[in-house]
């Protein structure tokens, strides 16, 4: 039992660390709520915070004496360096764990239930922290990888789809979009079904993961969720990006096809992660759509604040003109899928892009 003369500072210490632990949990909880849209993580963190709150007794609060705290208001330069959500989450998880350990050490002989609960919550948070950091950091990692991608492969239905995509990945492609529109044919020549789409998307997802490549699904948010794709690509007639974001969460990528500067501006306002700019040239993959030419590429180069990929009939013979208009990234279909050697075609395009 703590001697009466020493009890008051111990009560103050327990109060301060209960505050510190509850505040840290609330910081992380709010990021999971507003930044990650992860109700499951919010529920777990709220439970931990409420359990501590039930043990934050009145006698601890009455022992509080902020004016006499020699460390009140003391800051550290490291706090100014926490500019990314992942850094804030990591710092606050550490803050909570440290506070809980203090509660365990100084609560012995004073409040056995508090000691027991602090230990249980600390160990629970060790496991939860892994998921928290993964959730906070995955989106940033995807966006960094996206920014580094210069060549984007958009697939088209083909009997040897997996073989073509594997060859492209071996040639250096690190961003792949699975595209199988209504009316497309399955490998057996019959109209493609959702079961076949799921099977193909799942196989491509695994293949891309093995190469460390990003995998995006065209149009179908449900399919992107089903195979845990890195994101979805939306056309102008698809669901609004805001709705896609609410379904996918903040860590996934959302791309948008654009054909005019006004659509580019809207995509940026909608929080899209990248846009397609085109079609630059007439292409059979977009029958009936008038090409936008290089003028729109120049406009996008001047005004886009997010990565953009010029698309539409781009191949090695006309790539230089597209680059001269300001494009650093291109998306292609037939330049790789119709090549006799998709790996070599991918390497050639990447060499030209990287040489610019």
C-alpha positions as CSV (number, residue, x, y, z in Angstrom):
1,X,0.0,0.0,0.0
2,X,1.3,3.4,-0.9
3,X,2.0,5.6,2.2
4,X,-0.5,8.5,2.6
5,X,2.3,11.1,2.2
6,X,3.1,9.7,-1.3
7,X,-0.5,9.0,-2.4
8,X,-1.3,12.5,-3.7
9,X,1.5,12.6,-6.3
10,X,0.6,9.1,-7.4
11,X,-3.0,10.0,-7.8
12,X,-1.9,13.0,-9.9
13,X,0.3,10.7,-12.0
14,X,-2.5,8.2,-12.5
15,X,-4.9,11.0,-13.6
16,X,-2.4,12.4,-16.0
17,X,-1.7,9.1,-17.7
18,X,-5.4,8.2,-17.8
19,X,-5.9,11.5,-19.7
20,X,-2.9,10.8,-21.9
21,X,-4.1,7.3,-22.8
22,X,-7.7,8.3,-23.5
23,X,-6.7,11.3,-25.6
24,X,-4.3,9.2,-27.6
25,X,-6.9,6.6,-28.3
26,X,-9.3,9.4,-29.3
27,X,-6.8,10.8,-31.8
28,X,-6.4,7.4,-33.5
29,X,-10.1,6.7,-33.3
30,X,-11.0,9.9,-35.1
31,X,-8.5,9.2,-37.9
32,X,-10.1,5.8,-38.3
33,X,-13.5,7.4,-38.5
34,X,-12.9,10.4,-40.7
35,X,-9.7,9.5,-42.5
36,X,-10.1,5.7,-43.1
37,X,-13.9,5.2,-42.9
38,X,-13.1,2.0,-40.9
39,X,-16.1,1.4,-38.6
40,X,-14.5,-1.8,-37.4
41,X,-11.4,0.0,-36.1
42,X,-13.5,2.8,-34.6
43,X,-15.5,0.3,-32.6
44,X,-12.5,-1.4,-31.2
45,X,-10.8,1.9,-30.2
46,X,-13.9,3.3,-28.7
47,X,-14.3,0.2,-26.6
48,X,-10.7,0.6,-25.3
49,X,-11.3,4.2,-24.6
50,X,-14.6,3.7,-22.8
51,X,-13.1,0.9,-20.6
52,X,-10.4,3.3,-19.4
53,X,-13.0,6.0,-18.9
54,X,-14.9,3.8,-16.5
55,X,-11.8,3.5,-14.3
56,X,-11.0,7.3,-14.4
57,X,-12.4,7.8,-10.9
58,X,-13.3,11.2,-9.4
59,X,-10.4,11.0,-6.8
60,X,-7.9,11.0,-9.6
61,X,-9.5,14.1,-11.2
62,X,-9.6,15.9,-7.8
63,X,-5.9,15.3,-7.4
64,X,-5.2,17.2,-10.6
65,X,-3.0,20.3,-10.2
66,X,-2.0,21.5,-13.7
67,X,-0.5,24.8,-12.4
68,X,2.0,22.9,-10.3
69,X,3.1,20.5,-13.1
70,X,6.7,21.4,-14.0
71,X,6.3,19.7,-17.4
72,X,2.9,21.3,-18.4
73,X,3.1,22.8,-21.9
74,X,6.5,21.2,-22.6
75,X,6.9,20.2,-26.3
76,X,9.5,18.4,-28.3
77,X,10.8,19.1,-31.9
78,X,9.8,15.6,-33.0
79,X,6.1,16.7,-32.7
80,X,6.6,19.2,-35.5
81,X,7.8,16.4,-37.8
82,X,4.5,14.4,-37.7
83,X,3.0,15.6,-40.9
84,X,1.6,12.4,-42.3
85,X,-1.4,10.4,-40.8
86,X,0.8,7.3,-40.4
87,X,3.2,9.3,-38.3
88,X,0.4,10.7,-36.1
89,X,-1.1,7.2,-35.7
90,X,2.2,5.6,-34.8
91,X,3.1,8.4,-32.3
92,X,-0.3,8.2,-30.5
93,X,-0.2,4.4,-30.3
94,X,3.2,4.8,-28.6
95,X,1.8,7.5,-26.4
96,X,-1.1,5.3,-25.2
97,X,1.2,2.2,-24.7
98,X,3.6,4.3,-22.6
99,X,0.8,5.8,-20.5
100,X,-0.8,2.3,-19.9
101,X,2.6,1.0,-18.7
102,X,2.8,3.9,-16.2
103,X,-0.7,3.1,-15.0
104,X,0.4,-0.5,-14.4
105,X,3.6,0.3,-12.5
106,X,2.2,3.1,-10.2
107,X,-1.3,1.6,-9.9
108,X,-0.1,-1.4,-7.9
109,X,-1.3,-1.1,-4.3
110,X,-3.6,1.7,-5.3
111,X,-6.1,0.4,-7.9
112,X,-5.9,-3.3,-8.8
113,X,-8.7,-3.2,-11.4
114,X,-7.0,-0.3,-13.2
115,X,-3.7,-2.2,-13.3
116,X,-5.4,-5.3,-14.7
117,X,-7.3,-3.3,-17.3
118,X,-4.3,-1.2,-18.4
119,X,-2.3,-4.3,-19.0
120,X,-5.1,-5.9,-21.0
121,X,-5.7,-2.8,-23.1
122,X,-1.9,-2.4,-23.7
123,X,-1.6,-5.9,-25.1
124,X,-4.8,-5.5,-27.2
125,X,-3.3,-2.3,-28.7
126,X,-0.1,-4.0,-29.7
127,X,-2.1,-6.2,-32.1
128,X,-4.4,-3.4,-33.2
129,X,-1.5,-1.1,-34.0
130,X,-0.4,-3.3,-36.8
131,X,-3.7,-3.0,-38.5
132,X,-3.9,0.7,-37.8
133,X,-0.5,1.4,-39.4
134,X,-1.3,-0.8,-42.3
135,X,-4.5,1.0,-42.9
136,X,-3.0,4.5,-42.5
137,X,0.0,3.7,-44.7
138,X,-1.4,1.6,-47.5
139,X,-3.1,4.5,-49.4
140,X,0.0,6.7,-49.2
141,X,2.1,3.8,-50.5
142,X,-0.2,3.2,-53.4
143,X,-0.2,6.8,-54.4
144,X,3.6,7.0,-54.3
145,X,3.8,3.9,-56.5
146,X,1.2,5.4,-58.8
147,X,3.2,8.6,-59.2
148,X,6.2,6.5,-60.3
149,X,4.3,4.6,-62.9
150,X,4.8,5.8,-66.5
151,X,3.2,3.0,-68.4
152,X,-0.3,1.8,-67.8
153,X,-1.6,-1.4,-69.4
154,X,-5.4,-1.5,-70.0
155,X,-6.4,-5.1,-70.9
156,X,-8.8,-6.2,-73.5
157,X,-10.5,-9.7,-73.6
158,X,-8.2,-12.3,-75.1
159,X,-7.9,-16.1,-74.8
160,X,-4.3,-15.7,-73.5
161,X,-5.0,-12.7,-71.2
162,X,-3.0,-14.0,-68.2
163,X,0.0,-14.8,-70.5
164,X,-0.1,-11.4,-72.1
165,X,-0.3,-9.6,-68.8
166,X,2.5,-11.7,-67.3
167,X,4.7,-10.8,-70.2
168,X,4.0,-7.1,-69.8
169,X,4.8,-7.3,-66.1
170,X,8.1,-9.1,-67.0
171,X,8.7,-6.2,-69.4
172,X,8.4,-3.7,-66.5
173,X,4.7,-2.7,-66.4
174,X,3.7,-1.9,-62.9
175,X,0.1,-0.6,-63.4
176,X,-2.6,-2.8,-64.9
177,X,-6.3,-2.3,-65.4
178,X,-8.7,-5.1,-66.0
179,X,-11.3,-4.1,-68.5
180,X,-14.1,-6.4,-69.7
181,X,-17.1,-4.4,-70.9
182,X,-20.6,-5.7,-71.5
183,X,-20.6,-7.5,-74.8
184,X,-17.0,-8.8,-74.4
185,X,-16.3,-12.4,-75.1
186,X,-15.0,-15.0,-72.7
187,X,-12.1,-17.3,-73.7
188,X,-14.6,-19.9,-74.9
189,X,-16.1,-17.4,-77.3
190,X,-19.3,-16.9,-75.4
191,X,-20.5,-13.6,-73.9
192,X,-18.5,-13.0,-70.7
193,X,-20.3,-13.5,-67.4
194,X,-19.6,-12.1,-64.0
195,X,-18.3,-15.5,-62.9
196,X,-15.6,-15.3,-65.6
197,X,-14.9,-11.7,-64.8
198,X,-14.3,-12.6,-61.1
199,X,-12.1,-15.5,-62.0
200,X,-10.0,-13.4,-64.4
201,X,-9.8,-10.5,-62.1
202,X,-8.8,-12.7,-59.2
203,X,-6.0,-14.3,-61.2
204,X,-4.7,-11.0,-62.5
205,X,-4.8,-9.5,-59.0
206,X,-2.6,-12.3,-57.7
207,X,-0.3,-12.0,-60.7
208,X,0.2,-8.3,-60.3
209,X,0.8,-8.7,-56.5
210,X,3.6,-11.2,-57.3
211,X,5.3,-8.5,-59.4
212,X,4.6,-5.7,-56.9
213,X,2.3,-4.0,-59.5
214,X,-0.8,-2.0,-58.9
215,X,-4.1,-3.6,-60.1
216,X,-7.2,-1.6,-61.0
217,X,-10.6,-2.7,-62.1
218,X,-12.5,-0.8,-64.8
219,X,-16.0,0.4,-63.8
220,X,-16.9,-2.4,-61.4
221,X,-16.6,-1.3,-57.8
222,X,-18.1,-4.6,-56.6
223,X,-15.5,-6.6,-58.5
224,X,-12.7,-4.4,-57.2
225,X,-13.8,-5.1,-53.7
226,X,-14.3,-8.8,-54.3
227,X,-10.7,-9.3,-55.4
228,X,-9.2,-6.6,-53.1
229,X,-7.9,-4.6,-56.1
230,X,-5.8,-1.5,-55.5
231,X,-8.5,0.7,-57.0
232,X,-11.1,1.3,-59.7
233,X,-11.2,3.3,-62.9
234,X,-14.4,5.2,-63.7
235,X,-15.7,6.5,-67.0
236,X,-17.8,9.6,-67.3
237,X,-21.0,7.6,-67.2
238,X,-20.1,5.5,-64.2
239,X,-20.9,6.1,-60.5
240,X,-19.7,9.4,-59.0
241,X,-16.2,9.3,-57.5
242,X,-17.6,10.4,-54.1
243,X,-19.8,7.3,-54.0
244,X,-16.9,5.1,-55.1
245,X,-14.7,6.6,-52.4
246,X,-17.4,5.9,-49.7
247,X,-17.6,2.3,-50.8
248,X,-13.8,1.7,-51.4
249,X,-12.4,3.7,-48.5
250,X,-9.6,6.3,-48.6
251,X,-6.7,3.9,-49.1
252,X,-7.8,2.7,-52.6
253,X,-7.1,4.5,-55.9
254,X,-9.8,6.1,-58.0
255,X,-9.1,7.0,-61.6
256,X,-11.3,8.8,-64.0
257,X,-11.5,9.0,-67.8
258,X,-11.6,12.6,-69.0
259,X,-12.0,14.1,-72.5
260,X,-12.0,17.8,-71.8
261,X,-10.4,20.3,-69.4
262,X,-13.7,20.8,-67.5
263,X,-13.8,17.1,-66.8
264,X,-10.2,17.1,-65.6
265,X,-11.0,20.0,-63.2
266,X,-14.0,18.1,-61.9
267,X,-12.0,14.9,-61.3
268,X,-9.5,16.9,-59.3
269,X,-12.3,18.5,-57.3
270,X,-13.8,15.0,-56.7
271,X,-10.5,13.8,-55.1
272,X,-9.6,11.3,-57.9
273,X,-6.1,10.0,-57.7
274,X,-5.3,10.1,-61.4
275,X,-7.0,10.7,-64.8
276,X,-6.9,9.4,-68.3
277,X,-6.5,12.1,-70.9
278,X,-7.8,11.2,-74.4
279,X,-8.4,9.6,-76.7
280,X,-5.4,11.3,-78.2
281,X,-5.9,9.4,-81.5
282,X,-8.8,7.4,-82.9
283,X,-8.9,3.9,-81.6
284,X,-11.0,0.8,-82.0
285,X,-11.2,0.4,-78.3
286,X,-13.4,3.6,-78.2
287,X,-15.4,3.3,-81.4
288,X,-17.4,6.5,-82.3
289,X,-15.5,8.8,-79.9
290,X,-13.8,11.7,-81.6
291,X,-10.1,12.0,-80.7
292,X,-9.2,15.0,-78.6
293,X,-5.7,15.4,-80.1
294,X,-2.7,16.8,-78.5
295,X,-4.3,20.2,-77.4
296,X,-6.0,18.6,-74.4
297,X,-2.7,16.8,-73.5
298,X,-1.1,20.2,-73.4
299,X,-3.9,21.6,-71.2
300,X,-3.6,18.7,-68.8
301,X,0.2,19.1,-68.6
302,X,-0.3,22.7,-67.7
303,X,-3.2,22.4,-65.2
304,X,-3.4,18.8,-63.7
305,X,-2.3,18.6,-60.1
306,X,-2.7,14.8,-60.1
307,X,-1.0,12.2,-62.3
308,X,-2.5,11.9,-65.8
309,X,-2.0,9.2,-68.5
310,X,-2.4,10.1,-72.1
311,X,-4.4,7.4,-73.8
312,X,-5.8,6.5,-77.2
313,X,-3.9,4.9,-80.1
314,X,-0.4,5.6,-78.5
315,X,2.5,3.5,-79.7
316,X,6.2,3.9,-80.2
317,X,5.8,5.6,-83.5
318,X,3.8,8.5,-82.1
319,X,4.9,8.6,-78.5
320,X,7.4,11.4,-79.1
321,X,4.7,13.8,-80.1
322,X,2.6,12.9,-77.0
323,X,5.7,13.5,-74.8
324,X,6.4,16.8,-76.6
325,X,2.9,17.9,-75.6
326,X,3.8,17.4,-72.0
327,X,2.7,13.8,-71.2
328,X,5.1,11.9,-68.9
329,X,2.8,8.9,-68.6
330,X,0.8,6.9,-71.1
331,X,-1.9,4.2,-71.0
332,X,-2.0,1.7,-73.8
333,X,-4.0,-1.3,-74.9
334,X,-3.1,-2.7,-78.3
335,X,0.5,-1.4,-78.3
336,X,1.1,-4.3,-75.8
337,X,-1.8,-6.7,-76.1
338,X,-1.5,-6.9,-79.9
339,X,2.3,-7.1,-79.9
340,X,3.9,-10.4,-81.0
341,X,6.2,-10.0,-77.9
342,X,4.3,-8.1,-75.2
343,X,7.4,-8.1,-72.9
344,X,9.6,-6.5,-75.6
345,X,6.9,-4.0,-76.5
346,X,6.6,-3.0,-72.8
347,X,10.3,-2.5,-72.5
348,X,10.5,-0.4,-75.6
349,X,7.7,1.9,-74.4
350,X,9.3,2.2,-71.0
351,X,12.7,2.9,-72.5
352,X,11.2,5.7,-74.6
353,X,9.3,7.2,-71.6
354,X,12.3,7.1,-69.3
355,X,14.6,8.6,-71.8
356,X,12.5,11.7,-72.2
